[in-house]
Amino acid sequence: MIKGNGYLVVAAAAIVVVVVVVAVVVVAAAAVLEVVAVVLVLVVVVVVVVVVVVVVVVVVVVVVVVVVGGGGGGSVFAVAVVFVIVV
């Protein structure tokens, strides 16, 4: 039996990596660009991070539900409910 915690650790690590990369990009942008451009970069970065987090959460939930639940109609329903809540 594969435990779901491993998937959560991988998802958390992926999110941390994305946040670190975003921080580096923002610092670099702040050093080079004007304030308005930095704000625009921040807006784009926030949107990208939100999309990445939603995708990671959905993928993790799908994998965990399928692995733990063994597939089937109930798992598909559970994934659909979680996806609607997240989005």
CNS distance restraints for C-alpha pairs under 8 A (distance, minus, plus):
assign (resid   1 and name CA) (resid  68 and name CA) 7.76 0.50 0.50
assign (resid   2 and name CA) (resid  67 and name CA) 6.99 0.50 0.50
assign (resid   2 and name CA) (resid  68 and name CA) 7.38 0.50 0.50
assign (resid   3 and name CA) (resid  64 and name CA) 7.98 0.50 0.50
assign (resid   3 and name CA) (resid  68 and name CA) 7.52 0.50 0.50
assign (resid   4 and name CA) (resid   8 and name CA) 6.64 0.50 0.50
assign (resid   4 and name CA) (resid  64 and name CA) 5.39 0.50 0.50
assign (resid   4 and name CA) (resid  68 and name CA) 7.43 0.50 0.50
assign (resid   5 and name CA) (resid   9 and name CA) 6.24 0.50 0.50
assign (resid   6 and name CA) (resid  10 and name CA) 6.33 0.50 0.50
assign (resid   7 and name CA) (resid  11 and name CA) 6.13 0.50 0.50
assign (resid   7 and name CA) (resid  60 and name CA) 6.14 0.50 0.50
assign (resid   7 and name CA) (resid  63 and name CA) 7.99 0.50 0.50
assign (resid   7 and name CA) (resid  64 and name CA) 7.29 0.50 0.50
assign (resid   8 and name CA) (resid  12 and name CA) 6.03 0.50 0.50
assign (resid   8 and name CA) (resid  60 and name CA) 6.92 0.50 0.50
assign (resid   9 and name CA) (resid  13 and name CA) 6.09 0.50 0.50
assign (resid  10 and name CA) (resid  14 and name CA) 6.14 0.50 0.50
assign (resid  11 and name CA) (resid  15 and name CA) 6.22 0.50 0.50
assign (resid  11 and name CA) (resid  56 and name CA) 6.24 0.50 0.50
assign (resid  11 and name CA) (resid  57 and name CA) 7.36 0.50 0.50
assign (resid  11 and name CA) (resid  60 and name CA) 7.10 0.50 0.50
assign (resid  12 and name CA) (resid  16 and name CA) 6.19 0.50 0.50
assign (resid  13 and name CA) (resid  17 and name CA) 6.20 0.50 0.50
assign (resid  14 and name CA) (resid  18 and name CA) 6.24 0.50 0.50
assign (resid  15 and name CA) (resid  19 and name CA) 6.16 0.50 0.50
assign (resid  15 and name CA) (resid  52 and name CA) 7.95 0.50 0.50
assign (resid  15 and name CA) (resid  53 and name CA) 6.76 0.50 0.50
assign (resid  16 and name CA) (resid  20 and name CA) 6.19 0.50 0.50
assign (resid  17 and name CA) (resid  21 and name CA) 6.18 0.50 0.50
assign (resid  18 and name CA) (resid  22 and name CA) 6.04 0.50 0.50
assign (resid  18 and name CA) (resid  49 and name CA) 7.19 0.50 0.50
assign (resid  19 and name CA) (resid  23 and name CA) 6.10 0.50 0.50
assign (resid  19 and name CA) (resid  49 and name CA) 7.56 0.50 0.50
assign (resid  20 and name CA) (resid  24 and name CA) 6.30 0.50 0.50
assign (resid  21 and name CA) (resid  25 and name CA) 6.20 0.50 0.50
assign (resid  22 and name CA) (resid  26 and name CA) 6.09 0.50 0.50
assign (resid  22 and name CA) (resid  45 and name CA) 6.68 0.50 0.50
assign (resid  23 and name CA) (resid  27 and name CA) 6.16 0.50 0.50
assign (resid  24 and name CA) (resid  28 and name CA) 6.13 0.50 0.50
assign (resid  25 and name CA) (resid  29 and name CA) 6.01 0.50 0.50
assign (resid  26 and name CA) (resid  30 and name CA) 6.01 0.50 0.50
assign (resid  26 and name CA) (resid  38 and name CA) 7.17 0.50 0.50
assign (resid  26 and name CA) (resid  41 and name CA) 7.18 0.50 0.50
assign (resid  26 and name CA) (resid  42 and name CA) 6.88 0.50 0.50
assign (resid  27 and name CA) (resid  31 and name CA) 6.29 0.50 0.50
assign (resid  28 and name CA) (resid  32 and name CA) 6.42 0.50 0.50
assign (resid  29 and name CA) (resid  33 and name CA) 5.48 0.50 0.50
assign (resid  29 and name CA) (resid  38 and name CA) 6.07 0.50 0.50
assign (resid  29 and name CA) (resid  41 and name CA) 7.63 0.50 0.50
assign (resid  30 and name CA) (resid  34 and name CA) 7.12 0.50 0.50
assign (resid  30 and name CA) (resid  35 and name CA) 7.21 0.50 0.50
assign (resid  30 and name CA) (resid  38 and name CA) 5.77 0.50 0.50
assign (resid  33 and name CA) (resid  37 and name CA) 5.93 0.50 0.50
assign (resid  33 and name CA) (resid  38 and name CA) 6.34 0.50 0.50
assign (resid  34 and name CA) (resid  38 and name CA) 6.32 0.50 0.50
assign (resid  35 and name CA) (resid  39 and name CA) 6.30 0.50 0.50
assign (resid  36 and name CA) (resid  40 and name CA) 6.35 0.50 0.50
assign (resid  37 and name CA) (resid  41 and name CA) 6.14 0.50 0.50
assign (resid  38 and name CA) (resid  42 and name CA) 6.08 0.50 0.50
assign (resid  39 and name CA) (resid  43 and name CA) 6.25 0.50 0.50
assign (resid  40 and name CA) (resid  44 and name CA) 6.30 0.50 0.50
assign (resid  41 and name CA) (resid  45 and name CA) 5.98 0.50 0.50
assign (resid  42 and name CA) (resid  46 and name CA) 6.03 0.50 0.50
assign (resid  43 and name CA) (resid  47 and name CA) 6.30 0.50 0.50
assign (resid  44 and name CA) (resid  48 and name CA) 6.17 0.50 0.50
assign (resid  45 and name CA) (resid  49 and name CA) 6.05 0.50 0.50
assign (resid  46 and name CA) (resid  50 and name CA) 6.12 0.50 0.50
assign (resid  47 and name CA) (resid  51 and name CA) 6.21 0.50 0.50
assign (resid  48 and name CA) (resid  52 and name CA) 6.09 0.50 0.50
assign (resid  49 and name CA) (resid  53 and name CA) 6.04 0.50 0.50
assign (resid  50 and name CA) (resid  54 and name CA) 6.14 0.50 0.50
assign (resid  51 and name CA) (resid  55 and name CA) 6.13 0.50 0.50
assign (resid  52 and name CA) (resid  56 and name CA) 6.04 0.50 0.50
assign (resid  53 and name CA) (resid  57 and name CA) 6.01 0.50 0.50
assign (resid  54 and name CA) (resid  58 and name CA) 6.09 0.50 0.50
assign (resid  54 and name CA) (resid  86 and name CA) 6.80 0.50 0.50
assign (resid  54 and name CA) (resid  87 and name CA) 7.34 0.50 0.50
assign (resid  55 and name CA) (resid  59 and name CA) 6.07 0.50 0.50
assign (resid  56 and name CA) (resid  60 and name CA) 6.00 0.50 0.50
assign (resid  57 and name CA) (resid  61 and name CA) 6.02 0.50 0.50
assign (resid  58 and name CA) (resid  62 and name CA) 6.05 0.50 0.50
assign (resid  58 and name CA) (resid  79 and name CA) 7.77 0.50 0.50
assign (resid  58 and name CA) (resid  82 and name CA) 7.67 0.50 0.50
assign (resid  58 and name CA) (resid  83 and name CA) 6.24 0.50 0.50
assign (resid  58 and name CA) (resid  86 and name CA) 7.94 0.50 0.50
assign (resid  59 and name CA) (resid  63 and name CA) 6.11 0.50 0.50
assign (resid  60 and name CA) (resid  64 and name CA) 5.95 0.50 0.50
assign (resid  61 and name CA) (resid  65 and name CA) 5.85 0.50 0.50
assign (resid  61 and name CA) (resid  79 and name CA) 6.71 0.50 0.50
assign (resid  61 and name CA) (resid  82 and name CA) 7.79 0.50 0.50
assign (resid  62 and name CA) (resid  66 and name CA) 6.01 0.50 0.50
assign (resid  62 and name CA) (resid  79 and name CA) 5.90 0.50 0.50
assign (resid  63 and name CA) (resid  67 and name CA) 5.94 0.50 0.50
assign (resid  64 and name CA) (resid  68 and name CA) 5.71 0.50 0.50
assign (resid  64 and name CA) (resid  69 and name CA) 7.72 0.50 0.50
assign (resid  65 and name CA) (resid  69 and name CA) 5.14 0.50 0.50
assign (resid  65 and name CA) (resid  70 and name CA) 7.40 0.50 0.50
assign (resid  65 and name CA) (resid  71 and name CA) 7.31 0.50 0.50
assign (resid  65 and name CA) (resid  75 and name CA) 5.92 0.50 0.50
assign (resid  65 and name CA) (resid  78 and name CA) 7.72 0.50 0.50
assign (resid  65 and name CA) (resid  79 and name CA) 7.25 0.50 0.50
assign (resid  66 and name CA) (resid  70 and name CA) 5.11 0.50 0.50
assign (resid  66 and name CA) (resid  71 and name CA) 4.64 0.50 0.50
assign (resid  66 and name CA) (resid  75 and name CA) 6.31 0.50 0.50
assign (resid  67 and name CA) (resid  71 and name CA) 7.14 0.50 0.50
assign (resid  69 and name CA) (resid  75 and name CA) 6.22 0.50 0.50
assign (resid  70 and name CA) (resid  75 and name CA) 7.79 0.50 0.50
assign (resid  71 and name CA) (resid  75 and name CA) 5.53 0.50 0.50
assign (resid  71 and name CA) (resid  76 and name CA) 7.41 0.50 0.50
assign (resid  72 and name CA) (resid  76 and name CA) 6.64 0.50 0.50
assign (resid  73 and name CA) (resid  77 and name CA) 6.23 0.50 0.50
assign (resid  74 and name CA) (resid  78 and name CA) 6.17 0.50 0.50
assign (resid  75 and name CA) (resid  79 and name CA) 6.13 0.50 0.50
assign (resid  76 and name CA) (resid  80 and name CA) 6.13 0.50 0.50
assign (resid  77 and name CA) (resid  81 and name CA) 6.22 0.50 0.50
assign (resid  78 and name CA) (resid  82 and name CA) 6.23 0.50 0.50
assign (resid  79 and name CA) (resid  83 and name CA) 5.98 0.50 0.50
assign (resid  80 and name CA) (resid  84 and name CA) 6.19 0.50 0.50
assign (resid  81 and name CA) (resid  85 and name CA) 6.28 0.50 0.50
assign (resid  82 and name CA) (resid  86 and name CA) 6.09 0.50 0.50
assign (resid  83 and name CA) (resid  87 and name CA) 6.03 0.50 0.50
